[in-house]
């Protein structure tokens, strides 16, 4: 399958600067010349948020030479040794400077508290970490991810985080344009002028997709669904989370025009056209409220910055790309489930919306899926998973609302599950594959249903596919020095890691099988600091986290040094292929990140993979709503103790 490509390249605005990028982060321990024999030159990596009392606990020593005889101690806040031992066997090498990575197992540590790990001969101890209950450790992280969605809000109702202000109120009267065409294979520059075909339509509200201000139905529906899964059963008392799910659902209500049977797929255009005389969202660096203050007329270069174009997924009444129809239906149906206990009228309206958009799915002659314009922004190939997801959530909503269509939707869910299991595009949980979410709810639904009801898959079939997904990560993780399931030279490393962590917890809750429990824990550990770079990939979490993301609001209104005003809870991409960092430049109008003359993460890069914490580094530090919603789900599942 493909991975997301840059939505923030600023090709028309930037040029290579010919200087090394500098990232904030830990400094490699480099003992002074003439150090005593036996000195271990290296650094310790671990989960900087912490470890639950009863779970597996593992850290890593990155060393400049094998250190099989090195000893470690876990030291509490008072300097007392709580546990000691010898580092484990070499798990592999990382790069030319650190050819030896050793595991440090300290699962016997169960006493709550704050600790560090000290390795004999290593100049610097590890960052501080906690041992505590699951609830105490991870509920706060789930809450923090909500803060990111508050910053991402568009429209009139905007919380004041990072001094946000109402933005893009002109979206209330937006013009609909014909589907744009783009130059070249996979290009993002429009190949023709935009052609107005309808409107006005009200698409005010919603969330910005990432560091830019474009809004996509594809990513929004995925994120709303994950937030609602957290609200439904994992964190039902969070008023802030409930406010965000309502905000997201209101926008989906607007982009699904049930009366005319048309779904709007996108608001805004990423890249402009010098040839046709207009700029796009990615060509201008500013705060979002600045767009409303523009004085422009048709034909002006910034016209589409203030009066943002809207694009349809399909013409009115035409069948809709099934990935969109399925995941939008799932979001509406999950909203119906959540609202059923308190507002049955609203719940029935959401169920009606879910059923209507689901019925419009194009499931024959599908062709290229609609995700974004251009498709290369989100190159998805899988869709039967989204149809399964939509159908099972419709069935569960119908059950709560005593709707007679429950049985039919449940049979449809098993049909699309069977189609997914037989398809060539099967992955693990991320923006492009929702099957883990669908399977988990379908297993629960089938267990409550009568056998022999015309179902096309069994519980065992679905559980086996969840094992397949976990094993697709656990296999590579067994050979990777830090136990990571992801390829750090590919896009979406952090969110895919959280996807594995979430799936492992879902599998454990469904089956009681602990086979993948340690694997899932290590994926969370990796994303929270137990990686070669020694940083978490969640802003504001841990001792070392990204300070200077490619995010316009954070860059222009927040701290660039990890201070108080940061984009708390935002999940960034993480490491990426080294070739993606070539010819980066700072966007015009952006605040430059502080530079201290040292590329402090550079010592931990590999020839094929890098991590940079700099506003120029869209491949590694641009956050996104789908990254963060999957992180929220993983944290919320990690916070629960029930099986």
C-alpha positions as CSV (number, residue, x, y, z in Angstrom):
1,X,0.0,0.0,0.0
2,X,1.0,3.6,-0.3
3,X,1.7,6.2,2.4
4,X,0.7,9.8,2.7
5,X,2.9,12.2,0.9
6,X,3.7,15.8,1.8
7,X,0.8,18.1,2.1
8,X,3.1,20.9,3.2
9,X,6.0,20.9,0.8
10,X,5.9,24.7,0.0
11,X,7.5,23.9,-3.3
12,X,6.6,27.3,-4.7
13,X,7.9,29.3,-1.8
14,X,11.2,27.7,-0.6
15,X,14.6,26.8,-1.8
16,X,17.4,24.7,-0.4
17,X,19.3,26.8,2.2
18,X,22.5,24.9,2.1
19,X,22.8,24.5,5.9
20,X,22.2,21.6,8.2
21,X,18.9,21.5,10.1
22,X,19.1,21.5,13.8
23,X,16.7,19.6,16.1
24,X,16.2,19.9,19.8
25,X,16.9,16.6,21.6
26,X,19.2,14.6,23.8
27,X,22.9,14.9,23.4
28,X,24.8,11.6,23.0
29,X,27.1,10.8,25.9
30,X,30.7,11.4,24.9
31,X,33.1,10.7,27.8
32,X,36.2,12.8,27.9
33,X,39.4,11.6,26.2
34,X,41.3,9.3,28.4
35,X,38.3,7.8,30.1
36,X,39.0,4.8,32.2
37,X,38.9,1.4,30.6
38,X,35.5,-0.2,30.6
39,X,33.6,3.1,30.1
40,X,30.5,2.5,28.1
41,X,29.9,5.2,25.5
42,X,26.2,5.3,24.9
43,X,22.7,6.4,25.9
44,X,19.7,4.8,27.5
45,X,16.3,4.9,25.8
46,X,13.0,4.1,27.5
47,X,9.3,5.1,27.7
48,X,9.5,8.6,29.2
49,X,5.9,8.6,30.3
50,X,6.2,5.3,32.2
51,X,5.1,1.8,32.8
52,X,2.1,0.2,34.4
53,X,2.7,-1.7,37.5
54,X,2.2,-5.2,36.2
55,X,3.2,-4.8,32.6
56,X,6.5,-5.8,30.9
57,X,9.2,-3.2,31.3
58,X,12.0,-2.8,28.9
59,X,14.6,-0.1,28.1
60,X,17.5,-0.1,25.7
61,X,21.2,0.8,25.9
62,X,22.6,2.2,22.6
63,X,26.3,1.6,22.8
64,X,29.4,2.4,20.7
65,X,30.6,-1.1,21.2
66,X,29.1,-4.3,22.6
67,X,28.5,-4.0,26.4
68,X,27.5,-7.5,27.4
69,X,29.0,-7.2,30.9
70,X,27.6,-3.7,31.7
71,X,25.4,-3.5,34.8
72,X,22.4,-1.2,35.3
73,X,20.5,0.1,38.3
74,X,17.0,1.5,38.6
75,X,17.3,4.5,41.0
76,X,14.4,6.2,42.7
77,X,13.9,9.9,43.3
78,X,15.9,9.7,46.5
79,X,18.9,8.1,44.8
80,X,18.2,4.7,46.3
81,X,18.6,1.6,44.1
82,X,15.3,-0.1,43.6
83,X,16.5,-2.8,41.2
84,X,19.8,-3.8,39.6
85,X,21.1,-6.3,37.1
86,X,23.1,-6.9,34.0
87,X,22.0,-5.5,30.6
88,X,20.6,-8.1,28.2
89,X,22.0,-9.6,25.1
90,X,22.7,-7.5,22.0
91,X,19.4,-7.0,20.1
92,X,21.2,-5.7,17.0
93,X,23.0,-2.6,15.7
94,X,21.6,0.8,14.9
95,X,24.0,2.9,12.9
96,X,27.8,3.3,12.4
97,X,28.2,5.1,15.7
98,X,25.9,2.8,17.7
99,X,26.5,-0.8,16.4
100,X,25.3,-2.3,19.7
101,X,21.8,-2.1,21.2
102,X,21.1,-4.0,24.4
103,X,17.8,-4.7,26.1
104,X,17.4,-3.8,29.7
105,X,14.6,-5.8,31.3
106,X,13.2,-4.5,34.7
107,X,9.8,-6.0,34.9
108,X,10.4,-6.9,38.5
109,X,10.0,-3.2,39.4
110,X,6.4,-2.9,40.6
111,X,6.6,-0.2,43.3
112,X,4.9,3.1,42.2
113,X,7.3,6.0,42.0
114,X,9.6,8.1,39.8
115,X,12.8,6.5,38.6
116,X,15.8,6.7,36.3
117,X,18.1,4.0,34.9
118,X,21.8,4.3,35.4
119,X,24.2,2.1,33.4
120,X,27.8,1.7,34.8
121,X,30.1,3.8,32.7
122,X,27.4,5.8,30.9
123,X,27.9,9.5,31.5
124,X,24.2,10.4,31.6
125,X,21.3,8.5,33.3
126,X,18.0,7.9,31.5
127,X,15.2,10.4,31.5
128,X,12.9,10.1,34.5
129,X,9.9,7.8,34.1
130,X,7.0,6.7,36.3
131,X,5.7,3.4,37.5
132,X,2.0,3.7,38.3
133,X,-1.4,2.4,37.6
134,X,-2.7,2.3,34.1
135,X,-5.3,4.9,34.9
136,X,-2.8,7.3,36.4
137,X,-0.4,7.0,33.6
138,X,-2.5,7.0,30.5
139,X,-5.8,8.8,31.2
140,X,-3.9,12.1,31.2
141,X,-2.4,11.4,27.8
142,X,-5.8,10.6,26.4
143,X,-7.1,13.9,27.8
144,X,-4.1,15.8,26.3
145,X,-4.9,14.5,22.8
146,X,-8.3,16.3,23.1
147,X,-6.4,19.5,23.5
148,X,-4.9,19.1,20.1
149,X,-8.3,18.8,18.5
150,X,-9.4,22.0,20.2
151,X,-6.5,23.8,18.6
152,X,-7.5,22.2,15.2
153,X,-11.0,23.6,15.3
154,X,-12.2,25.8,12.5
155,X,-15.2,28.1,12.3
156,X,-17.0,30.3,14.9
157,X,-16.6,28.1,18.0
158,X,-12.9,28.0,18.8
159,X,-11.4,27.5,22.3
160,X,-8.7,29.9,23.2
161,X,-5.9,27.4,23.3
162,X,-2.7,28.9,21.7
163,X,-4.8,32.1,21.4
164,X,-7.0,30.6,18.7
165,X,-9.7,32.9,17.2
166,X,-12.7,32.2,14.9
167,X,-11.6,31.4,11.4
168,X,-12.9,30.8,7.9
169,X,-16.4,32.1,8.5
170,X,-16.8,32.5,4.7
171,X,-17.1,28.7,4.6
172,X,-20.7,29.3,5.6
173,X,-21.4,30.4,2.0
174,X,-18.9,28.4,0.0
175,X,-18.9,27.7,-3.7
176,X,-18.7,24.2,-5.1
177,X,-16.2,23.5,-7.8
178,X,-15.7,20.7,-10.3
179,X,-13.2,18.0,-9.4
180,X,-9.8,19.5,-10.0
181,X,-7.2,17.9,-12.3
182,X,-3.5,18.0,-11.6
183,X,-0.3,18.1,-13.6
184,X,1.7,14.9,-14.0
185,X,1.4,11.5,-12.3
186,X,0.9,12.1,-8.6
187,X,1.3,15.9,-8.9
188,X,-0.5,18.5,-6.8
189,X,-0.4,21.6,-9.0
190,X,-3.7,22.3,-10.8
191,X,-3.6,21.6,-14.5
192,X,-6.6,23.8,-15.3
193,X,-8.5,26.7,-13.8
194,X,-11.1,25.8,-11.1
195,X,-14.6,25.7,-12.5
196,X,-17.6,26.7,-10.2
197,X,-20.5,24.4,-10.5
198,X,-22.8,25.1,-7.5
199,X,-23.4,26.5,-4.1
200,X,-23.5,28.2,-1.8
201,X,-23.1,25.5,0.8
202,X,-22.4,25.7,4.5
203,X,-19.2,23.9,5.4
204,X,-18.2,26.1,8.3
205,X,-16.6,24.3,11.3
206,X,-14.8,21.0,11.5
207,X,-11.1,20.5,12.1
208,X,-8.0,21.4,10.2
209,X,-6.4,18.2,8.9
210,X,-2.8,18.8,9.9
211,X,-0.4,21.7,10.0
212,X,-2.4,23.3,7.2
213,X,-6.0,24.6,7.1
214,X,-7.5,22.2,4.5
215,X,-10.4,20.0,5.8
216,X,-10.9,16.5,4.5
217,X,-14.0,14.3,5.0
218,X,-11.9,11.2,4.7
219,X,-9.6,12.0,7.7
220,X,-12.3,13.7,9.7
221,X,-14.6,10.7,9.6
222,X,-11.8,8.4,10.7
223,X,-10.9,10.7,13.6
224,X,-14.5,11.3,14.7
225,X,-15.1,7.5,14.7
226,X,-12.0,6.8,16.9
227,X,-12.9,9.6,19.3
228,X,-16.4,8.3,19.6
229,X,-15.1,4.8,20.3
230,X,-13.2,6.3,23.2
231,X,-16.2,8.2,24.4
232,X,-18.6,5.3,24.0
233,X,-16.8,2.8,26.3
234,X,-13.5,4.0,27.5
235,X,-13.8,7.6,28.6
236,X,-17.6,8.4,28.8
237,X,-17.3,11.2,31.4
238,X,-15.0,13.5,29.6
239,X,-16.9,16.7,28.8
240,X,-14.1,18.0,26.7
241,X,-14.1,14.8,24.5
242,X,-17.8,15.0,24.2
243,X,-17.6,18.5,23.0
244,X,-15.1,17.6,20.3
245,X,-17.1,14.6,19.0
246,X,-20.2,16.9,18.7
247,X,-18.1,19.4,16.9
248,X,-16.8,16.8,14.4
249,X,-20.3,15.3,13.9
250,X,-21.8,18.7,13.2
251,X,-19.3,19.2,10.4
252,X,-20.0,15.8,8.9
253,X,-23.7,16.7,9.1
254,X,-22.9,19.7,6.9
255,X,-20.8,17.9,4.3
256,X,-23.4,15.1,3.9
257,X,-26.3,16.7,2.1
258,X,-28.9,14.0,2.6
259,X,-31.6,15.8,0.7
260,X,-29.6,16.0,-2.6
261,X,-27.6,12.8,-1.9
262,X,-24.2,14.5,-2.2
263,X,-21.1,14.2,0.0
264,X,-18.6,17.0,0.0
265,X,-15.1,15.6,0.3
266,X,-12.8,18.6,0.8
267,X,-12.7,22.3,1.7
268,X,-9.7,24.2,0.5
269,X,-7.0,23.4,-2.1
270,X,-3.5,22.5,-1.1
271,X,-1.3,23.9,-3.9
272,X,-2.0,26.9,-6.1
273,X,-1.0,27.5,-9.7
274,X,1.4,30.2,-10.9
275,X,0.2,29.5,-14.4
276,X,-3.4,30.3,-13.6
277,X,-2.6,33.1,-11.1
278,X,-3.8,31.8,-7.7
279,X,-2.2,30.4,-4.6
280,X,-3.3,27.5,-2.4
281,X,-3.4,26.8,1.3
282,X,0.1,25.3,1.3
283,X,1.6,28.4,-0.3
284,X,0.8,30.9,2.5
285,X,2.1,30.7,6.1
286,X,-0.3,32.6,8.5
287,X,-2.7,32.3,11.3
288,X,-6.1,31.0,10.2
289,X,-8.0,34.2,11.2
290,X,-5.9,36.2,8.8
291,X,-7.8,34.6,5.9
292,X,-11.0,36.2,7.0
293,X,-9.4,39.7,7.0
294,X,-8.3,39.5,3.3
295,X,-9.9,41.9,0.9
296,X,-9.9,40.0,-2.4
297,X,-12.0,39.8,-5.6
298,X,-12.4,37.0,-8.1
299,X,-9.2,36.6,-10.0
300,X,-6.9,37.8,-7.2
301,X,-4.1,35.5,-6.3
302,X,-5.4,34.9,-2.7
303,X,-9.1,34.6,-3.6
304,X,-9.2,30.9,-2.8
305,X,-7.5,31.5,0.5
306,X,-10.5,33.5,1.8
307,X,-13.2,32.0,-0.3
308,X,-12.2,28.4,-0.1
309,X,-13.4,26.0,-2.8
310,X,-15.5,22.9,-2.0
311,X,-15.2,19.7,-3.9
312,X,-17.7,16.8,-4.1
313,X,-17.0,13.1,-3.7
314,X,-19.5,12.5,-6.5
315,X,-22.3,14.3,-8.3
316,X,-25.7,14.6,-6.5
317,X,-27.4,11.3,-6.5
318,X,-24.4,9.4,-7.8
319,X,-22.8,6.5,-6.0
320,X,-20.1,7.5,-3.5
321,X,-16.6,6.1,-3.1
322,X,-17.2,3.2,-0.6
323,X,-14.4,4.0,1.7
324,X,-15.9,7.4,2.3
325,X,-19.5,6.1,2.5
326,X,-18.5,3.4,5.0
327,X,-16.4,5.5,7.4
328,X,-18.8,8.4,7.3
329,X,-21.7,6.0,8.1
330,X,-19.6,4.5,10.9
331,X,-19.0,8.0,12.5
332,X,-22.7,8.9,12.3
333,X,-23.7,5.5,13.7
334,X,-21.3,5.7,16.6
335,X,-22.7,9.1,17.3
336,X,-26.1,7.6,17.4
337,X,-24.9,5.0,19.9
338,X,-23.4,7.6,22.2
339,X,-26.4,9.9,22.1
340,X,-29.0,7.1,22.5
341,X,-29.0,7.3,26.3
342,X,-29.4,11.1,26.6
343,X,-31.0,12.4,23.4
344,X,-32.9,9.8,21.4
345,X,-34.1,12.3,18.9
346,X,-30.6,13.3,18.0
347,X,-29.6,9.7,18.0
348,X,-32.3,8.8,15.5
349,X,-31.3,11.7,13.3
350,X,-27.7,10.4,13.3
351,X,-28.8,6.9,12.5
352,X,-30.9,8.2,9.6
353,X,-27.8,10.1,8.3
354,X,-25.6,7.0,8.7
355,X,-28.1,4.8,6.8
356,X,-28.6,7.2,4.0
357,X,-24.9,7.7,3.2
358,X,-24.2,4.0,3.6
359,X,-26.8,3.2,1.1
360,X,-25.1,5.4,-1.5
361,X,-21.8,3.5,-1.5
362,X,-20.5,2.4,-4.9
363,X,-19.5,-1.2,-4.5
364,X,-19.1,-2.3,-8.1
365,X,-16.7,-0.8,-10.7
366,X,-15.1,1.1,-7.8
367,X,-11.9,2.3,-9.5
368,X,-9.7,4.8,-7.7
369,X,-11.0,5.7,-4.3
370,X,-11.8,9.2,-3.3
371,X,-9.8,10.4,-0.4
372,X,-8.5,13.9,-1.2
373,X,-7.8,16.0,-4.2
374,X,-5.2,15.1,-5.3
375,X,-5.5,11.4,-4.4
376,X,-1.7,11.3,-3.8
377,X,-2.2,13.1,-0.5
378,X,-4.0,10.0,0.9
379,X,-3.4,7.1,-1.5
380,X,-5.8,4.6,0.0
381,X,-6.6,1.3,-1.7
382,X,-8.7,-0.5,0.8
383,X,-12.5,0.0,1.1
384,X,-14.3,-3.3,2.2
385,X,-13.0,-2.6,5.7
386,X,-14.8,0.7,5.8
387,X,-18.0,-0.9,4.6
388,X,-17.7,-3.5,7.3
389,X,-17.1,-0.7,9.8
390,X,-20.1,1.3,8.7
391,X,-22.4,-1.8,8.7
392,X,-21.5,-3.1,12.1
393,X,-21.9,0.4,13.7
394,X,-25.3,0.8,12.0
395,X,-26.3,-2.6,13.5
396,X,-25.1,-1.6,17.0
397,X,-26.9,1.8,16.7
398,X,-30.1,0.0,15.6
399,X,-29.9,-2.3,18.6
400,X,-29.7,0.6,21.0
401,X,-32.6,2.4,19.3
402,X,-34.7,-0.8,18.8
403,X,-34.6,-0.4,15.0
404,X,-35.7,-3.4,13.0
405,X,-32.9,-3.0,10.5
406,X,-30.3,-4.3,13.0
407,X,-30.3,-7.9,11.6
408,X,-29.9,-6.7,8.0
409,X,-27.0,-4.5,8.8
410,X,-25.3,-7.2,10.9
411,X,-25.5,-9.6,7.9
412,X,-24.1,-6.8,5.7
413,X,-21.2,-6.4,8.1
414,X,-20.3,-10.1,7.9
415,X,-20.6,-9.8,4.1
416,X,-18.1,-7.0,3.9
417,X,-15.9,-8.6,6.5
418,X,-15.7,-11.7,4.2
419,X,-14.9,-9.6,1.2
420,X,-12.2,-7.8,3.2
421,X,-10.6,-11.1,4.3
422,X,-10.5,-12.2,0.7
423,X,-9.0,-8.9,-0.6
424,X,-5.5,-8.1,-1.6
425,X,-5.3,-4.9,0.4
426,X,-5.1,-5.9,4.0
427,X,-3.1,-3.9,6.5
428,X,-3.2,-3.0,10.2
429,X,-4.9,-0.1,11.9
430,X,-4.2,3.3,10.5
431,X,-6.0,5.9,8.4
432,X,-6.0,3.6,5.4
433,X,-7.4,0.4,7.2
434,X,-10.2,0.5,9.7
435,X,-10.7,-3.3,9.8
436,X,-9.4,-3.7,13.4
437,X,-12.0,-1.4,14.7
438,X,-14.7,-3.1,12.6
439,X,-13.6,-6.6,13.6
440,X,-13.6,-5.8,17.3
441,X,-17.2,-4.5,17.3
442,X,-18.4,-7.3,14.9
443,X,-17.0,-10.0,17.2
444,X,-19.0,-8.5,20.1
445,X,-22.1,-8.2,18.0
446,X,-21.8,-11.8,16.7
447,X,-21.4,-13.2,20.2
448,X,-24.7,-11.6,21.2
449,X,-26.5,-13.0,18.1
450,X,-28.2,-16.2,17.3
451,X,-26.1,-18.7,15.4
452,X,-27.2,-19.7,11.9
453,X,-28.5,-16.2,11.0
454,X,-27.0,-16.1,7.5
455,X,-23.6,-14.7,8.7
456,X,-20.7,-15.0,6.2
457,X,-17.9,-14.9,8.8
458,X,-17.4,-16.3,12.2
459,X,-15.9,-14.9,15.4
460,X,-12.9,-17.2,14.8
461,X,-12.4,-15.7,11.3
462,X,-12.3,-12.2,12.7
463,X,-10.1,-13.0,15.6
464,X,-7.7,-14.8,13.2
465,X,-7.4,-11.7,11.1
466,X,-6.7,-9.6,14.2
467,X,-3.9,-12.0,14.9
468,X,-2.7,-11.7,11.3
469,X,-2.6,-7.9,11.8
470,X,-0.6,-8.2,15.0
471,X,1.8,-10.7,13.6
472,X,2.4,-8.4,10.6
473,X,4.1,-6.1,13.1
474,X,5.3,-8.7,15.7
475,X,7.4,-10.5,13.1
476,X,9.5,-7.5,12.1
477,X,9.6,-6.4,15.7
478,X,11.5,-9.6,16.7
479,X,14.3,-8.6,14.4
480,X,14.4,-4.8,15.1
481,X,16.8,-3.6,17.8
482,X,14.2,-1.6,19.7
483,X,11.3,-4.1,19.2
484,X,9.6,-1.7,16.8
485,X,7.0,-3.0,14.3
486,X,7.3,-0.1,11.8
487,X,9.8,0.7,9.1
488,X,11.3,4.0,10.1
489,X,12.1,4.8,6.5
490,X,8.4,5.0,5.6
491,X,5.7,7.5,6.4
492,X,3.3,7.4,9.3
493,X,5.7,5.6,11.7
494,X,4.1,7.0,15.0
495,X,0.5,6.5,14.1
496,X,1.0,3.0,12.8
497,X,2.9,2.2,16.0
498,X,-0.1,3.4,18.0
499,X,-2.3,1.4,15.7
500,X,-0.5,-1.8,16.8
501,X,-0.6,-0.8,20.4
502,X,-4.4,-0.3,20.2
503,X,-5.0,-3.5,18.3
504,X,-3.0,-5.5,20.9
505,X,-5.2,-4.2,23.6
506,X,-8.4,-4.8,21.6
507,X,-7.3,-8.4,21.0
508,X,-6.5,-8.9,24.6
509,X,-9.9,-7.6,25.7
510,X,-11.8,-9.7,23.1
511,X,-9.9,-13.0,23.7
512,X,-8.2,-13.0,27.0
513,X,-5.1,-14.1,25.1
514,X,-1.9,-12.4,26.3
515,X,0.2,-13.5,23.4
516,X,0.6,-9.9,22.0
517,X,0.4,-8.0,25.3
518,X,4.2,-7.4,25.6
519,X,4.4,-6.6,21.8
520,X,1.7,-3.9,22.2
521,X,3.4,-2.4,25.2
522,X,6.7,-2.2,23.4
523,X,5.0,-0.3,20.5
524,X,3.7,2.3,23.0
525,X,7.1,2.4,24.6
526,X,8.8,3.1,21.3
527,X,6.5,6.0,20.4
528,X,7.1,7.5,23.9
529,X,10.8,7.5,23.9
530,X,12.2,3.9,23.7
531,X,13.5,4.6,20.2
532,X,16.9,5.5,18.7
533,X,16.3,9.2,18.8
534,X,15.2,9.3,22.5
535,X,12.2,11.5,22.0
536,X,8.5,10.9,22.3
537,X,6.4,11.6,19.2
538,X,3.7,13.3,21.1
539,X,4.1,17.0,21.8
540,X,4.2,17.9,25.5
541,X,4.7,14.4,26.7
542,X,7.8,13.0,28.3
543,X,11.1,14.7,29.0
544,X,12.1,15.1,25.3
545,X,9.4,15.8,22.7
546,X,9.1,17.8,19.5
547,X,9.4,21.5,20.1
548,X,9.1,23.0,16.6
549,X,6.5,21.2,14.5
550,X,5.4,22.2,11.0
551,X,2.1,23.6,12.2
552,X,1.2,27.2,11.5
553,X,-0.6,28.0,14.7
554,X,2.0,26.3,16.9
555,X,4.8,28.1,15.0
556,X,3.3,31.6,15.0
557,X,1.5,31.6,18.4
558,X,3.3,29.0,20.5
559,X,6.6,28.2,22.1
560,X,9.5,26.9,19.9
561,X,11.5,25.6,22.7
562,X,9.1,23.3,24.6
563,X,7.8,26.0,26.9
564,X,4.4,26.4,28.3
565,X,2.5,27.2,25.1
566,X,3.0,24.1,23.0
567,X,0.7,22.0,20.9
568,X,0.0,19.5,23.7
569,X,-1.2,16.1,22.7
570,X,-0.4,16.3,19.0
571,X,1.1,13.2,17.5
572,X,3.6,13.8,14.8
573,X,4.8,11.5,12.0
574,X,8.1,10.5,13.6
575,X,11.2,9.3,11.7
576,X,11.0,9.1,7.9
577,X,13.0,8.2,4.9
578,X,16.2,10.2,4.6
579,X,15.4,11.2,1.0
580,X,12.3,13.1,2.1
581,X,14.5,15.6,4.0
582,X,16.4,16.8,0.9
583,X,16.0,20.4,-0.2
584,X,13.9,21.5,2.8
585,X,13.4,25.2,3.3
586,X,11.6,27.4,5.8
587,X,8.2,28.6,4.7
588,X,8.0,32.3,4.0
589,X,6.6,34.0,7.1
590,X,7.4,31.1,9.5
591,X,9.4,31.7,12.7
592,X,12.7,30.0,12.5
593,X,13.4,27.4,15.2
594,X,16.1,28.1,17.7
595,X,19.5,26.9,16.5
596,X,22.4,26.0,18.8
597,X,24.9,24.9,16.2
598,X,24.4,21.1,16.9
599,X,22.2,18.7,15.0
600,X,21.6,16.9,18.2
601,X,19.4,14.1,16.7
602,X,21.8,13.6,13.8
603,X,24.0,11.1,15.7
604,X,21.0,8.8,15.9
605,X,20.0,8.9,12.3
606,X,20.7,6.1,9.8
607,X,21.7,6.5,6.2
608,X,18.1,5.6,5.2
609,X,16.1,7.3,8.0
610,X,16.1,10.6,9.9
611,X,14.3,12.6,12.5
612,X,14.4,16.4,12.6
613,X,12.6,18.7,15.0
614,X,12.3,21.8,12.9
615,X,9.5,23.7,11.2
616,X,11.1,22.8,7.8
617,X,10.8,19.1,8.5
618,X,7.3,18.3,7.4
619,X,8.3,14.6,7.0
620,X,8.9,14.1,10.7
621,X,7.2,16.8,12.8
622,X,3.9,17.7,11.1
623,X,1.0,16.5,13.3
624,X,-2.4,15.4,12.0
625,X,-5.8,14.6,13.3
626,X,-5.7,10.9,12.2
627,X,-2.3,10.5,13.9
628,X,-3.7,11.9,17.1
629,X,-7.0,10.1,17.2
630,X,-5.2,6.7,16.9
631,X,-2.9,7.8,19.7
632,X,-5.9,8.8,21.8
633,X,-7.4,5.3,21.2
634,X,-4.2,3.6,22.2
635,X,-3.9,5.7,25.4
636,X,-7.5,5.2,26.3
637,X,-7.2,1.4,25.9
638,X,-3.9,1.4,27.8
639,X,-5.6,3.3,30.7
640,X,-8.2,0.5,31.2
641,X,-7.7,-2.5,33.4
642,X,-10.6,-4.6,32.3
643,X,-10.3,-7.4,29.9
